[in-house]
Amino acid sequence: MHKKLFIPGPVEVSQDVLEKMAMPMIGHRSKEASELQRRISDNLRKLFYTKNEILLSTSSGTGLMEGAVRCGTLKRAAIFSVGAFGDRWYSIAESNNVPADKFEFPMGEAVDPKVVDDVLKTGKYDLITVTHNETSTGVMNPIEEIAQVVKKYPDVIFCVDTVSSAAGVKIEVDKLGIDICITSSQKCLALPPGLSICTFSEKARERAEKVKFRGTYLDLLALYKYIKKKDYQYPTTPSLSHMFALDYQLDKILNQEGLENRFKKHIEMAEIVRNWADKYFEVFADRNHLSNTLTTVKNTRGISVADLNKELGKRGFTISNGYGSLKEKTFRIAHMGDCTVNDVKELLQNINEILNLK
């Protein structure tokens, strides 16, 4: 039996989108492939509110995170972490021999823009990374306030992981001055995993030109130059199946659902889950910085999350246990992508019945 996914990814993928993954192949050097990629890029620019170039990678979001840190750092990277995925930025920098320092905040808290200012004013750093939406803790960082700080430092490349927020939350890349904004297919875009996406600013391009060792497969400058020279084709074979599905899904999001409606739906689903958590448990993260795409719930009742999930599985649902050290101390309910308000209500009703919550 298929279990409906309320986990931080992969998310539920609708049948019509899945069917697009099975379309017959075309040559990836063909005119049709160029047209497909150009259309995808134009629509992604609308989704990200940007005029910057769009790059695709046949990898998870981690691939483009690696490419961003490696191609964007000349001096030193400042990594701001509020959980597991902020920590991932730092481990990527370390393993690629990119000089970096990590600035951590307690789990459940957001990045403090004042700390960002204090760090950047030292002049030691020429790249900053921020996780917009931290799925381990359910925190959404105050990206607007952080962006205002970063704008004071024109030599700093601003990299943002929006893997679990883009297409669910409004992220105005150009207005915020984000140089490399990264997402991937299996979260709010509601596609199967395997494709990642980023915006790539002119400032990021100029920086990458000065970096000698950028790698090969994840060299963002090489991707950029190739699509410019070869009319929206890629240096290595792309996942055409993902591109067919993404093209179709973007058309649905932009022209059928509408971006603003999609953002409102995510807020509505988040509020339903938060209100439920407040009634029966407790929301884990700082109330001023709650995610609109996932809620981390504090296990104040001491239930067995594993047992709850086992029972939910019998009814055709699955949620996520806490991440790492938060396992069994918390549980996570994702409400992102093509998930609906009614889906969320149905899930919570089933949890209430299993746990006998009244």
Beta strands, then each sheet from edge to edge (+ up, - down):
strand 1: 4-5
strand 2: 53-57
strand 3: 77-81
strand 4: 100-104
strand 5: 127-131
strand 6: 133-134
strand 7: 139-140
strand 8: 157-161
strand 9: 180-184
strand 10: 196-200
strand 11: 282-283
strand 12: 294-298
strand 13: 317-318
strand 14: 320-321
strand 15: 330-334
sheet 1: 1+ 13+
sheet 2: 2+ 10- 9+ 8+ 5+ 3+ 4+
sheet 3: 6+ 7-
sheet 4: 11+ 12- 15+ 14-
end
